[in-house]
């Protein structure tokens, strides 16, 4: 990701319930890429995956607090 060259995504938790998996993550990085703000961001979120019988991801739904992300990246808006 060009806008967050130091981007790190770390797994916080993983829950498996049959074909449903919830992957919780923490993203950190500094917006120093092209036209960047120079501001650091730290947000958490999660992905909800539905797996096939072969264990492949058939569907993925991502979730995070977009307002918190924008506040950290741009300040008040």
N, CA, C and O atoms as a Tripos MOL2 file, in Angstrom:
@<TRIPOS>MOLECULE
protein
  308   307    77     0     0
PROTEIN
NO_CHARGES

@<TRIPOS>ATOM
      1 N           0.8480   -1.1720    0.0000 N.3       1 UNK1
      2 CA          0.0000    0.0000    0.0000 C.3       1 UNK1
      3 C           0.8950    1.2370    0.0000 C.2       1 UNK1
      4 O           1.6230    1.5020    0.9560 O.2       1 UNK1
      5 N           0.8190    1.9620   -1.0690 N.am      2 UNK2
      6 CA          1.6890    3.1230   -1.2400 C.3       2 UNK2
      7 C           1.4550    4.2150   -0.2080 C.2       2 UNK2
      8 O           2.4080    4.8820    0.1940 O.2       2 UNK2
      9 N           0.2250    4.4180    0.2320 N.am      3 UNK3
     10 CA         -0.0560    5.5160    1.1530 C.3       3 UNK3
     11 C           0.3070    5.1980    2.6030 C.2       3 UNK3
     12 O           0.4210    6.1090    3.4230 O.2       3 UNK3
     13 N           0.4890    3.9170    2.9280 N.am      4 UNK4
     14 CA          0.9190    3.4790    4.2590 C.3       4 UNK4
     15 C           2.1100    2.5290    4.1000 C.2       4 UNK4
     16 O           1.9510    1.3210    4.2760 O.2       4 UNK4
     17 N           3.2950    3.0440    3.7710 N.am      5 UNK5
     18 CA          4.4230    2.1480    3.5030 C.3       5 UNK5
     19 C           4.8650    1.3050    4.7060 C.2       5 UNK5
     20 O           5.5100    0.2720    4.5250 O.2       5 UNK5
     21 N           4.5310    1.7280    5.9240 N.am      6 UNK6
     22 CA          4.8980    0.9610    7.1120 C.3       6 UNK6
     23 C           3.7130    0.1710    7.6760 C.2       6 UNK6
     24 O           3.7210   -0.2050    8.8480 O.2       6 UNK6
     25 N           2.7150   -0.0760    6.8610 N.am      7 UNK7
     26 CA          1.4860   -0.7510    7.2770 C.3       7 UNK7
     27 C           1.7700   -2.1070    7.9270 C.2       7 UNK7
     28 O           2.5490   -2.9090    7.4120 O.2       7 UNK7
     29 N           1.1250   -2.3390    9.0610 N.am      8 UNK8
     30 CA          1.1590   -3.6400    9.7200 C.3       8 UNK8
     31 C          -0.2590   -4.0310   10.0820 C.2       8 UNK8
     32 O          -1.0180   -3.2160   10.6070 O.2       8 UNK8
     33 N          -0.6180   -5.2630    9.8060 N.am      9 UNK9
     34 CA         -1.9030   -5.8200   10.2230 C.3       9 UNK9
     35 C          -1.5900   -7.0380   11.0700 C.2       9 UNK9
     36 O          -0.9530   -7.9880   10.6130 O.2       9 UNK9
     37 N          -2.0480   -6.9940   12.3100 N.am     10 UNK10
     38 CA         -1.7710   -8.0930   13.2340 C.3      10 UNK10
     39 C          -3.0740   -8.7500   13.6600 C.2      10 UNK10
     40 O          -4.0760   -8.0800   13.9110 O.2      10 UNK10
     41 N          -3.0370  -10.0740   13.7360 N.am     11 UNK11
     42 CA         -4.2020  -10.8270   14.1730 C.3      11 UNK11
     43 C          -4.3680  -10.6520   15.6790 C.2      11 UNK11
     44 O          -3.4170  -10.8240   16.4420 O.2      11 UNK11
     45 N          -5.5630  -10.3150   16.0930 N.am     12 UNK12
     46 CA         -5.8990  -10.1690   17.5060 C.3      12 UNK12
     47 C          -6.6250  -11.4070   18.0270 C.2      12 UNK12
     48 O          -6.4490  -11.7930   19.1830 O.2      12 UNK12
     49 N          -7.4480  -12.0330   17.1700 N.am     13 UNK13
     50 CA         -8.2290  -13.1890   17.6030 C.3      13 UNK13
     51 C          -8.7720  -13.9020   16.3730 C.2      13 UNK13
     52 O          -8.8930  -13.3080   15.3020 O.2      13 UNK13
     53 N          -9.0910  -15.1570   16.5350 N.am     14 UNK14
     54 CA         -9.6860  -15.9580   15.4670 C.3      14 UNK14
     55 C         -10.7030  -16.8930   16.1050 C.2      14 UNK14
     56 O         -10.3780  -17.6640   17.0080 O.2      14 UNK14
     57 N         -11.9410  -16.8130   15.6230 N.am     15 UNK15
     58 CA        -13.0100  -17.6620   16.1350 C.3      15 UNK15
     59 C         -13.5700  -18.4750   14.9790 C.2      15 UNK15
     60 O         -13.9040  -17.9340   13.9250 O.2      15 UNK15
     61 N         -13.6670  -19.7790   15.1900 N.am     16 UNK16
     62 CA        -14.1840  -20.6710   14.1510 C.3      16 UNK16
     63 C         -15.4510  -21.3410   14.6740 C.2      16 UNK16
     64 O         -15.4540  -21.9470   15.7460 O.2      16 UNK16
     65 N         -16.5220  -21.2210   13.8990 N.am     17 UNK17
     66 CA        -17.7990  -21.8290   14.2480 C.3      17 UNK17
     67 C         -18.3580  -22.4740   12.9910 C.2      17 UNK17
     68 O         -19.1540  -21.8660   12.2760 O.2      17 UNK17
     69 N         -17.9420  -23.7020   12.7240 N.am     18 UNK18
     70 CA        -18.3610  -24.3920   11.5010 C.3      18 UNK18
     71 C         -17.8150  -23.6700   10.2880 C.2      18 UNK18
     72 O         -16.6110  -23.4280   10.2020 O.2      18 UNK18
     73 N         -18.6920  -23.3160    9.3360 N.am     19 UNK19
     74 CA        -18.2300  -22.6340    8.1340 C.3      19 UNK19
     75 C         -18.0220  -21.1210    8.3270 C.2      19 UNK19
     76 O         -17.6220  -20.4220    7.3960 O.2      19 UNK19
     77 N         -18.2950  -20.6250    9.5390 N.am     20 UNK20
     78 CA        -18.1490  -19.1840    9.8170 C.3      20 UNK20
     79 C         -16.8860  -18.9470   10.6380 C.2      20 UNK20
     80 O         -16.6710  -19.5830   11.6700 O.2      20 UNK20
     81 N         -16.0490  -18.0130   10.1580 N.am     21 UNK21
     82 CA        -14.8120  -17.6460   10.8460 C.3      21 UNK21
     83 C         -14.8120  -16.1370   11.0460 C.2      21 UNK21
     84 O         -15.1590  -15.3850   10.1360 O.2      21 UNK21
     85 N         -14.4230  -15.7000   12.2320 N.am     22 UNK22
     86 CA        -14.2580  -14.2720   12.5010 C.3      22 UNK22
     87 C         -12.7840  -14.0300   12.8150 C.2      22 UNK22
     88 O         -12.2350  -14.5820   13.7680 O.2      22 UNK22
     89 N         -12.1590  -13.1930   11.9930 N.am     23 UNK23
     90 CA        -10.7460  -12.8400   12.1110 C.3      23 UNK23
     91 C         -10.6650  -11.3940   12.5820 C.2      23 UNK23
     92 O         -10.9890  -10.4800   11.8240 O.2      23 UNK23
     93 N         -10.2340  -11.1740   13.8330 N.am     24 UNK24
     94 CA        -10.1170   -9.8220   14.3780 C.3      24 UNK24
     95 C          -8.6850   -9.3450   14.1770 C.2      24 UNK24
     96 O          -7.7360  -10.0970   14.4000 O.2      24 UNK24
     97 N          -8.5310   -8.0750   13.7500 N.am     25 UNK25
     98 CA         -7.2220   -7.5540   13.4140 C.3      25 UNK25
     99 C          -7.0180   -6.1500   13.9750 C.2      25 UNK25
    100 O          -7.9710   -5.4590   14.3350 O.2      25 UNK25
    101 N          -5.7470   -5.7460   14.0390 N.am     26 UNK26
    102 CA         -5.3500   -4.3860   14.4090 C.3      26 UNK26
    103 C          -4.4420   -3.8800   13.3060 C.2      26 UNK26
    104 O          -3.4530   -4.5260   12.9600 O.2      26 UNK26
    105 N          -4.7770   -2.7260   12.7560 N.am     27 UNK27
    106 CA         -3.9980   -2.1150   11.6790 C.3      27 UNK27
    107 C          -3.2910   -0.8810   12.2370 C.2      27 UNK27
    108 O          -3.9090   -0.0430   12.8930 O.2      27 UNK27
    109 N          -1.9890   -0.7810   11.9670 N.am     28 UNK28
    110 CA         -1.2340    0.4100   12.3250 C.3      28 UNK28
    111 C          -0.3990    0.8340   11.1310 C.2      28 UNK28
    112 O           0.0490   -0.0020   10.3470 O.2      28 UNK28
    113 N          -0.1960    2.1130   10.9990 N.am     29 UNK29
    114 CA          0.6300    2.6310    9.9150 C.3      29 UNK29
    115 C           0.6360    4.1440    9.9300 C.2      29 UNK29
    116 O          -0.1570    4.7820   10.6210 O.2      29 UNK29
    117 N           1.5430    4.7010    9.1550 N.am     30 UNK30
    118 CA          1.6640    6.1500    9.0450 C.3      30 UNK30
    119 C           1.4300    6.5460    7.5950 C.2      30 UNK30
    120 O           2.0250    5.9700    6.6840 O.2      30 UNK30
    121 N           0.5730    7.5180    7.3840 N.am     31 UNK31
    122 CA          0.1780    7.9500    6.0460 C.3      31 UNK31
    123 C           1.2540    8.8710    5.4530 C.2      31 UNK31
    124 O           1.0820   10.0880    5.3820 O.2      31 UNK31
    125 N           2.3710    8.2540    5.0300 N.am     32 UNK32
    126 CA          3.5030    9.0270    4.5040 C.3      32 UNK32
    127 C           3.7170    8.8240    3.0140 C.2      32 UNK32
    128 O           4.7110    9.2990    2.4650 O.2      32 UNK32
    129 N           2.8160    8.1360    2.3590 N.am     33 UNK33
    130 CA          2.9360    7.9110    0.9200 C.3      33 UNK33
    131 C           2.5650    9.1610    0.1340 C.2      33 UNK33
    132 O           2.4320   10.2400    0.7100 O.2      33 UNK33
    133 N           2.3990    9.0240   -1.1740 N.am     34 UNK34
    134 CA          2.0460   10.1660   -2.0300 C.3      34 UNK34
    135 C           0.8190   10.9140   -1.4920 C.2      34 UNK34
    136 O          -0.2040   10.2990   -1.1890 O.2      34 UNK34
    137 N           0.9270   12.2320   -1.3770 N.am     35 UNK35
    138 CA         -0.1510   13.0940   -0.8690 C.3      35 UNK35
    139 C          -0.5980   12.7150    0.5440 C.2      35 UNK35
    140 O          -1.7320   12.9970    0.9310 O.2      35 UNK35
    141 N           0.2870   12.0790    1.3160 N.am     36 UNK36
    142 CA         -0.0590   11.6410    2.6640 C.3      36 UNK36
    143 C          -0.1710   12.7940    3.6480 C.2      36 UNK36
    144 O           0.3330   13.8930    3.4130 O.2      36 UNK36
    145 N          -0.8480   12.5130    4.7610 N.am     37 UNK37
    146 CA         -1.0310   13.5070    5.8150 C.3      37 UNK37
    147 C           0.1170   13.4700    6.8180 C.2      37 UNK37
    148 O           0.3000   14.4140    7.5860 O.2      37 UNK37
    149 N           0.8970   12.3770    6.8150 N.am     38 UNK38
    150 CA          1.9630   12.2110    7.7930 C.3      38 UNK38
    151 C           1.4610   11.7360    9.1400 C.2      38 UNK38
    152 O           2.2450   11.6010   10.0790 O.2      38 UNK38
    153 N           0.1670   11.4800    9.2520 N.am     39 UNK39
    154 CA         -0.4280   11.0920   10.5280 C.3      39 UNK39
    155 C          -0.4650    9.5710   10.6910 C.2      39 UNK39
    156 O          -0.6900    8.8370    9.7280 O.2      39 UNK39
    157 N          -0.2380    9.1100   11.9300 N.am     40 UNK40
    158 CA         -0.3570    7.6750   12.1980 C.3      40 UNK40
    159 C          -1.8220    7.2860   12.3920 C.2      40 UNK40
    160 O          -2.6380    8.1020   12.8220 O.2      40 UNK40
    161 N          -2.1390    6.0540   12.0770 N.am     41 UNK41
    162 CA         -3.4710    5.5090   12.3510 C.3      41 UNK41
    163 C          -3.3140    4.1710   13.0670 C.2      41 UNK41
    164 O          -2.3560    3.4290   12.8510 O.2      41 UNK41
    165 N          -4.2730    3.8980   13.9100 N.am     42 UNK42
    166 CA         -4.3450    2.6150   14.6210 C.3      42 UNK42
    167 C          -5.8270    2.3030   14.7580 C.2      42 UNK42
    168 O          -6.5370    2.9440   15.5340 O.2      42 UNK42
    169 N          -6.2860    1.3240   14.0060 N.am     43 UNK43
    170 CA         -7.6950    0.9520   14.0520 C.3      43 UNK43
    171 C          -7.8190   -0.5550   14.1620 C.2      43 UNK43
    172 O          -6.9570   -1.3080   13.7090 O.2      43 UNK43
    173 N          -8.8970   -0.9680   14.7650 N.am     44 UNK44
    174 CA         -9.1840   -2.3970   14.8420 C.3      44 UNK44
    175 C         -10.4150   -2.6810   13.9970 C.2      44 UNK44
    176 O         -11.2060   -1.7890   13.6890 O.2      44 UNK44
    177 N         -10.5490   -3.9260   13.6410 N.am     45 UNK45
    178 CA        -11.6980   -4.3540   12.8530 C.3      45 UNK45
    179 C         -11.7460   -5.8620   12.8050 C.2      45 UNK45
    180 O         -10.9940   -6.5500   13.4950 O.2      45 UNK45
    181 N         -12.6350   -6.3580   11.9850 N.am     46 UNK46
    182 CA        -12.7300   -7.8100   11.8480 C.3      46 UNK46
    183 C         -13.2950   -8.1680   10.4810 C.2      46 UNK46
    184 O         -13.9910   -7.3810    9.8390 O.2      46 UNK46
    185 N         -12.9720   -9.3670   10.0680 N.am     47 UNK47
    186 CA        -13.4870   -9.9540    8.8350 C.3      47 UNK47
    187 C         -14.3620  -11.1310    9.2170 C.2      47 UNK47
    188 O         -13.9960  -11.9290   10.0800 O.2      47 UNK47
    189 N         -15.4990  -11.2410    8.5870 N.am     48 UNK48
    190 CA        -16.3650  -12.4150    8.7450 C.3      48 UNK48
    191 C         -16.2380  -13.2290    7.4690 C.2      48 UNK48
    192 O         -16.5750  -12.7570    6.3830 O.2      48 UNK48
    193 N         -15.7640  -14.4240    7.6030 N.am     49 UNK49
    194 CA        -15.5760  -15.3050    6.4520 C.3      49 UNK49
    195 C         -16.5690  -16.4530    6.5010 C.2      49 UNK49
    196 O         -16.8790  -16.9860    7.5670 O.2      49 UNK49
    197 N         -17.0570  -16.8200    5.3350 N.am     50 UNK50
    198 CA        -17.8390  -18.0540    5.1840 C.3      50 UNK50
    199 C         -16.9840  -18.9730    4.3350 C.2      50 UNK50
    200 O         -16.5760  -18.6140    3.2310 O.2      50 UNK50
    201 N         -16.7130  -20.1590    4.8570 N.am     51 UNK51
    202 CA        -15.8270  -21.0930    4.1770 C.3      51 UNK51
    203 C         -16.5940  -22.1250    3.3610 C.2      51 UNK51
    204 O         -17.7360  -22.4710    3.6650 O.2      51 UNK51
    205 N         -15.9260  -22.6050    2.3130 N.am     52 UNK52
    206 CA        -16.4640  -23.7210    1.5340 C.3      52 UNK52
    207 C         -16.1570  -25.0170    2.2810 C.2      52 UNK52
    208 O         -15.4580  -25.0040    3.2950 O.2      52 UNK52
    209 N         -16.6730  -26.1170    1.7840 N.am     53 UNK53
    210 CA        -16.3760  -27.4180    2.3850 C.3      53 UNK53
    211 C         -14.8930  -27.7610    2.2910 C.2      53 UNK53
    212 O         -14.3860  -28.5650    3.0740 O.2      53 UNK53
    213 N         -14.1970  -27.1490    1.3290 N.am     54 UNK54
    214 CA        -12.7620  -27.3780    1.1650 C.3      54 UNK54
    215 C         -11.9130  -26.4340    2.0120 C.2      54 UNK54
    216 O         -10.6850  -26.4850    1.9450 O.2      54 UNK54
    217 N         -12.5470  -25.5750    2.8070 N.am     55 UNK55
    218 CA        -11.8270  -24.6580    3.6730 C.3      55 UNK55
    219 C         -11.3800  -23.3690    3.0080 C.2      55 UNK55
    220 O         -10.5870  -22.6200    3.5800 O.2      55 UNK55
    221 N         -11.8800  -23.0980    1.8020 N.am     56 UNK56
    222 CA        -11.5480  -21.8500    1.1180 C.3      56 UNK56
    223 C         -12.5520  -20.7710    1.4910 C.2      56 UNK56
    224 O         -13.6880  -21.0780    1.8510 O.2      56 UNK56
    225 N         -12.1430  -19.5120    1.4070 N.am     57 UNK57
    226 CA        -13.0400  -18.4060    1.7320 C.3      57 UNK57
    227 C         -14.0020  -18.1910    0.5660 C.2      57 UNK57
    228 O         -13.5900  -17.8380   -0.5390 O.2      57 UNK57
    229 N         -15.2820  -18.4070    0.8290 N.am     58 UNK58
    230 CA        -16.3150  -18.2240   -0.1910 C.3      58 UNK58
    231 C         -16.8650  -16.8050   -0.1520 C.2      58 UNK58
    232 O         -17.2960  -16.2710   -1.1740 O.2      58 UNK58
    233 N         -16.8480  -16.1910    1.0360 N.am     59 UNK59
    234 CA        -17.3910  -14.8410    1.2060 C.3      59 UNK59
    235 C         -16.6350  -14.1630    2.3330 C.2      59 UNK59
    236 O         -16.3070  -14.7970    3.3350 O.2      59 UNK59
    237 N         -16.3570  -12.8710    2.1720 N.am     60 UNK60
    238 CA        -15.6700  -12.1020    3.1920 C.3      60 UNK60
    239 C         -16.3720  -10.7580    3.3730 C.2      60 UNK60
    240 O         -16.6040  -10.0340    2.4040 O.2      60 UNK60
    241 N         -16.7060  -10.4340    4.6100 N.am     61 UNK61
    242 CA        -17.3240   -9.1560    4.9480 C.3      61 UNK61
    243 C         -16.4120   -8.4520    5.9500 C.2      61 UNK61
    244 O         -16.1860   -8.9610    7.0480 O.2      61 UNK61
    245 N         -15.8840   -7.2770    5.5740 N.am     62 UNK62
    246 CA        -14.9790   -6.5360    6.4440 C.3      62 UNK62
    247 C         -15.6970   -5.4640    7.2330 C.2      62 UNK62
    248 O         -16.6530   -4.8570    6.7520 O.2      62 UNK62
    249 N         -15.2240   -5.2330    8.4640 N.am     63 UNK63
    250 CA        -15.8490   -4.2610    9.3530 C.3      63 UNK63
    251 C         -14.7640   -3.4870   10.1000 C.2      63 UNK63
    252 O         -13.8110   -4.0800   10.6050 O.2      63 UNK63
    253 N         -14.9100   -2.1560   10.1690 N.am     64 UNK64
    254 CA        -14.0430   -1.3190   10.9870 C.3      64 UNK64
    255 C         -14.7550   -0.0060   11.2440 C.2      64 UNK64
    256 O         -15.7490    0.3020   10.5860 O.2      64 UNK64
    257 N         -14.2530    0.7760   12.2000 N.am     65 UNK65
    258 CA        -14.8600    2.0490   12.5520 C.3      65 UNK65
    259 C         -14.3340    3.1250   11.6060 C.2      65 UNK65
    260 O         -13.2700    3.6980   11.8420 O.2      65 UNK65
    261 N         -15.0700    3.3950   10.5490 N.am     66 UNK66
    262 CA        -14.6260    4.3380    9.5290 C.3      66 UNK66
    263 C         -14.4840    5.7530   10.0900 C.2      66 UNK66
    264 O         -13.5850    6.4890    9.6840 O.2      66 UNK66
    265 N         -15.3480    6.1360   11.0070 N.am     67 UNK67
    266 CA        -15.2660    7.4760   11.5960 C.3      67 UNK67
    267 C         -13.9590    7.6370   12.3820 C.2      67 UNK67
    268 O         -13.3140    8.6820   12.2990 O.2      67 UNK67
    269 N         -13.5710    6.6220   13.1340 N.am     68 UNK68
    270 CA        -12.3150    6.6760   13.8920 C.3      68 UNK68
    271 C         -11.1230    6.7440   12.9420 C.2      68 UNK68
    272 O         -10.1610    7.4680   13.2000 O.2      68 UNK68
    273 N         -11.1840    5.9940   11.8480 N.am     69 UNK69
    274 CA        -10.1210    6.0210   10.8460 C.3      69 UNK69
    275 C          -9.9780    7.4240   10.2550 C.2      69 UNK69
    276 O          -8.8710    7.9590   10.1860 O.2      69 UNK69
    277 N         -11.0870    8.0160    9.8310 N.am     70 UNK70
    278 CA        -11.0570    9.3580    9.2370 C.3      70 UNK70
    279 C         -10.5720   10.4060   10.2410 C.2      70 UNK70
    280 O          -9.8230   11.3140    9.8800 O.2      70 UNK70
    281 N         -10.9940   10.2820   11.4830 N.am     71 UNK71
    282 CA        -10.5660   11.2300   12.5160 C.3      71 UNK71
    283 C          -9.0540   11.1750   12.7020 C.2      71 UNK71
    284 O          -8.4060   12.2170   12.7940 O.2      71 UNK71
    285 N          -8.4860    9.9770   12.7570 N.am     72 UNK72
    286 CA         -7.0470    9.8250   12.9390 C.3      72 UNK72
    287 C          -6.2730   10.3150   11.6980 C.2      72 UNK72
    288 O          -5.2140   10.9310   11.8170 O.2      72 UNK72
    289 N          -6.8100   10.0360   10.5420 N.am     73 UNK73
    290 CA         -6.1230   10.3760    9.2960 C.3      73 UNK73
    291 C          -6.2440   11.8650    8.9610 C.2      73 UNK73
    292 O          -5.2660   12.4840    8.5400 O.2      73 UNK73
    293 N          -7.4230   12.4380    9.1440 N.am     74 UNK74
    294 CA         -7.6900   13.8010    8.6810 C.3      74 UNK74
    295 C          -7.9240   14.8050    9.8100 C.2      74 UNK74
    296 O          -7.9600   16.0100    9.5590 O.2      74 UNK74
    297 N          -8.0810   14.3350   11.0340 N.am     75 UNK75
    298 CA         -8.4750   15.2350   12.1080 C.3      75 UNK75
    299 C          -9.9810   15.4490   12.0560 C.2      75 UNK75
    300 O         -10.6840   14.6880   11.3920 O.2      75 UNK75
    301 N         -10.4690   16.4290   12.7140 N.am     76 UNK76
    302 CA        -11.9150   16.6950   12.7180 C.3      76 UNK76
    303 C         -12.3970   16.9850   11.3020 C.2      76 UNK76
    304 O         -11.7300   17.6720   10.5280 O.2      76 UNK76
    305 N         -13.5480   16.4550   10.9870 N.am     77 UNK77
    306 CA        -14.1410   16.6970    9.6620 C.3      77 UNK77
    307 C         -15.6140   16.9170    9.7740 C.2      77 UNK77
    308 O         -16.2840   17.1360    8.7640 O.2      77 UNK77
@<TRIPOS>BOND
     1     1     2 1
     2     2     3 1
     3     3     4 2
     4     3     5 am
     5     5     6 1
     6     6     7 1
     7     7     8 2
     8     7     9 am
     9     9    10 1
    10    10    11 1
    11    11    12 2
    12    11    13 am
    13    13    14 1
    14    14    15 1
    15    15    16 2
    16    15    17 am
    17    17    18 1
    18    18    19 1
    19    19    20 2
    20    19    21 am
    21    21    22 1
    22    22    23 1
    23    23    24 2
    24    23    25 am
    25    25    26 1
    26    26    27 1
    27    27    28 2
    28    27    29 am
    29    29    30 1
    30    30    31 1
    31    31    32 2
    32    31    33 am
    33    33    34 1
    34    34    35 1
    35    35    36 2
    36    35    37 am
    37    37    38 1
    38    38    39 1
    39    39    40 2
    40    39    41 am
    41    41    42 1
    42    42    43 1
    43    43    44 2
    44    43    45 am
    45    45    46 1
    46    46    47 1
    47    47    48 2
    48    47    49 am
    49    49    50 1
    50    50    51 1
    51    51    52 2
    52    51    53 am
    53    53    54 1
    54    54    55 1
    55    55    56 2
    56    55    57 am
    57    57    58 1
    58    58    59 1
    59    59    60 2
    60    59    61 am
    61    61    62 1
    62    62    63 1
    63    63    64 2
    64    63    65 am
    65    65    66 1
    66    66    67 1
    67    67    68 2
    68    67    69 am
    69    69    70 1
    70    70    71 1
    71    71    72 2
    72    71    73 am
    73    73    74 1
    74    74    75 1
    75    75    76 2
    76    75    77 am
    77    77    78 1
    78    78    79 1
    79    79    80 2
    80    79    81 am
    81    81    82 1
    82    82    83 1
    83    83    84 2
    84    83    85 am
    85    85    86 1
    86    86    87 1
    87    87    88 2
    88    87    89 am
    89    89    90 1
    90    90    91 1
    91    91    92 2
    92    91    93 am
    93    93    94 1
    94    94    95 1
    95    95    96 2
    96    95    97 am
    97    97    98 1
    98    98    99 1
    99    99   100 2
   100    99   101 am
   101   101   102 1
   102   102   103 1
   103   103   104 2
   104   103   105 am
   105   105   106 1
   106   106   107 1
   107   107   108 2
   108   107   109 am
   109   109   110 1
   110   110   111 1
   111   111   112 2
   112   111   113 am
   113   113   114 1
   114   114   115 1
   115   115   116 2
   116   115   117 am
   117   117   118 1
   118   118   119 1
   119   119   120 2
   120   119   121 am
   121   121   122 1
   122   122   123 1
   123   123   124 2
   124   123   125 am
   125   125   126 1
   126   126   127 1
   127   127   128 2
   128   127   129 am
   129   129   130 1
   130   130   131 1
   131   131   132 2
   132   131   133 am
   133   133   134 1
   134   134   135 1
   135   135   136 2
   136   135   137 am
   137   137   138 1
   138   138   139 1
   139   139   140 2
   140   139   141 am
   141   141   142 1
   142   142   143 1
   143   143   144 2
   144   143   145 am
   145   145   146 1
   146   146   147 1
   147   147   148 2
   148   147   149 am
   149   149   150 1
   150   150   151 1
   151   151   152 2
   152   151   153 am
   153   153   154 1
   154   154   155 1
   155   155   156 2
   156   155   157 am
   157   157   158 1
   158   158   159 1
   159   159   160 2
   160   159   161 am
   161   161   162 1
   162   162   163 1
   163   163   164 2
   164   163   165 am
   165   165   166 1
   166   166   167 1
   167   167   168 2
   168   167   169 am
   169   169   170 1
   170   170   171 1
   171   171   172 2
   172   171   173 am
   173   173   174 1
   174   174   175 1
   175   175   176 2
   176   175   177 am
   177   177   178 1
   178   178   179 1
   179   179   180 2
   180   179   181 am
   181   181   182 1
   182   182   183 1
   183   183   184 2
   184   183   185 am
   185   185   186 1
   186   186   187 1
   187   187   188 2
   188   187   189 am
   189   189   190 1
   190   190   191 1
   191   191   192 2
   192   191   193 am
   193   193   194 1
   194   194   195 1
   195   195   196 2
   196   195   197 am
   197   197   198 1
   198   198   199 1
   199   199   200 2
   200   199   201 am
   201   201   202 1
   202   202   203 1
   203   203   204 2
   204   203   205 am
   205   205   206 1
   206   206   207 1
   207   207   208 2
   208   207   209 am
   209   209   210 1
   210   210   211 1
   211   211   212 2
   212   211   213 am
   213   213   214 1
   214   214   215 1
   215   215   216 2
   216   215   217 am
   217   217   218 1
   218   218   219 1
   219   219   220 2
   220   219   221 am
   221   221   222 1
   222   222   223 1
   223   223   224 2
   224   223   225 am
   225   225   226 1
   226   226   227 1
   227   227   228 2
   228   227   229 am
   229   229   230 1
   230   230   231 1
   231   231   232 2
   232   231   233 am
   233   233   234 1
   234   234   235 1
   235   235   236 2
   236   235   237 am
   237   237   238 1
   238   238   239 1
   239   239   240 2
   240   239   241 am
   241   241   242 1
   242   242   243 1
   243   243   244 2
   244   243   245 am
   245   245   246 1
   246   246   247 1
   247   247   248 2
   248   247   249 am
   249   249   250 1
   250   250   251 1
   251   251   252 2
   252   251   253 am
   253   253   254 1
   254   254   255 1
   255   255   256 2
   256   255   257 am
   257   257   258 1
   258   258   259 1
   259   259   260 2
   260   259   261 am
   261   261   262 1
   262   262   263 1
   263   263   264 2
   264   263   265 am
   265   265   266 1
   266   266   267 1
   267   267   268 2
   268   267   269 am
   269   269   270 1
   270   270   271 1
   271   271   272 2
   272   271   273 am
   273   273   274 1
   274   274   275 1
   275   275   276 2
   276   275   277 am
   277   277   278 1
   278   278   279 1
   279   279   280 2
   280   279   281 am
   281   281   282 1
   282   282   283 1
   283   283   284 2
   284   283   285 am
   285   285   286 1
   286   286   287 1
   287   287   288 2
   288   287   289 am
   289   289   290 1
   290   290   291 1
   291   291   292 2
   292   291   293 am
   293   293   294 1
   294   294   295 1
   295   295   296 2
   296   295   297 am
   297   297   298 1
   298   298   299 1
   299   299   300 2
   300   299   301 am
   301   301   302 1
   302   302   303 1
   303   303   304 2
   304   303   305 am
   305   305   306 1
   306   306   307 1
   307   307   308 2
@<TRIPOS>SUBSTRUCTURE
     1 UNK1         2 RESIDUE 1 A UNK
     2 UNK2         6 RESIDUE 1 A UNK
     3 UNK3        10 RESIDUE 1 A UNK
     4 UNK4        14 RESIDUE 1 A UNK
     5 UNK5        18 RESIDUE 1 A UNK
     6 UNK6        22 RESIDUE 1 A UNK
     7 UNK7        26 RESIDUE 1 A UNK
     8 UNK8        30 RESIDUE 1 A UNK
     9 UNK9        34 RESIDUE 1 A UNK
    10 UNK10       38 RESIDUE 1 A UNK
    11 UNK11       42 RESIDUE 1 A UNK
    12 UNK12       46 RESIDUE 1 A UNK
    13 UNK13       50 RESIDUE 1 A UNK
    14 UNK14       54 RESIDUE 1 A UNK
    15 UNK15       58 RESIDUE 1 A UNK
    16 UNK16       62 RESIDUE 1 A UNK
    17 UNK17       66 RESIDUE 1 A UNK
    18 UNK18       70 RESIDUE 1 A UNK
    19 UNK19       74 RESIDUE 1 A UNK
    20 UNK20       78 RESIDUE 1 A UNK
    21 UNK21       82 RESIDUE 1 A UNK
    22 UNK22       86 RESIDUE 1 A UNK
    23 UNK23       90 RESIDUE 1 A UNK
    24 UNK24       94 RESIDUE 1 A UNK
    25 UNK25       98 RESIDUE 1 A UNK
    26 UNK26      102 RESIDUE 1 A UNK
    27 UNK27      106 RESIDUE 1 A UNK
    28 UNK28      110 RESIDUE 1 A UNK
    29 UNK29      114 RESIDUE 1 A UNK
    30 UNK30      118 RESIDUE 1 A UNK
    31 UNK31      122 RESIDUE 1 A UNK
    32 UNK32      126 RESIDUE 1 A UNK
    33 UNK33      130 RESIDUE 1 A UNK
    34 UNK34      134 RESIDUE 1 A UNK
    35 UNK35      138 RESIDUE 1 A UNK
    36 UNK36      142 RESIDUE 1 A UNK
    37 UNK37      146 RESIDUE 1 A UNK
    38 UNK38      150 RESIDUE 1 A UNK
    39 UNK39      154 RESIDUE 1 A UNK
    40 UNK40      158 RESIDUE 1 A UNK
    41 UNK41      162 RESIDUE 1 A UNK
    42 UNK42      166 RESIDUE 1 A UNK
    43 UNK43      170 RESIDUE 1 A UNK
    44 UNK44      174 RESIDUE 1 A UNK
    45 UNK45      178 RESIDUE 1 A UNK
    46 UNK46      182 RESIDUE 1 A UNK
    47 UNK47      186 RESIDUE 1 A UNK
    48 UNK48      190 RESIDUE 1 A UNK
    49 UNK49      194 RESIDUE 1 A UNK
    50 UNK50      198 RESIDUE 1 A UNK
    51 UNK51      202 RESIDUE 1 A UNK
    52 UNK52      206 RESIDUE 1 A UNK
    53 UNK53      210 RESIDUE 1 A UNK
    54 UNK54      214 RESIDUE 1 A UNK
    55 UNK55      218 RESIDUE 1 A UNK
    56 UNK56      222 RESIDUE 1 A UNK
    57 UNK57      226 RESIDUE 1 A UNK
    58 UNK58      230 RESIDUE 1 A UNK
    59 UNK59      234 RESIDUE 1 A UNK
    60 UNK60      238 RESIDUE 1 A UNK
    61 UNK61      242 RESIDUE 1 A UNK
    62 UNK62      246 RESIDUE 1 A UNK
    63 UNK63      250 RESIDUE 1 A UNK
    64 UNK64      254 RESIDUE 1 A UNK
    65 UNK65      258 RESIDUE 1 A UNK
    66 UNK66      262 RESIDUE 1 A UNK
    67 UNK67      266 RESIDUE 1 A UNK
    68 UNK68      270 RESIDUE 1 A UNK
    69 UNK69      274 RESIDUE 1 A UNK
    70 UNK70      278 RESIDUE 1 A UNK
    71 UNK71      282 RESIDUE 1 A UNK
    72 UNK72      286 RESIDUE 1 A UNK
    73 UNK73      290 RESIDUE 1 A UNK
    74 UNK74      294 RESIDUE 1 A UNK
    75 UNK75      298 RESIDUE 1 A UNK
    76 UNK76      302 RESIDUE 1 A UNK
    77 UNK77      306 RESIDUE 1 A UNK
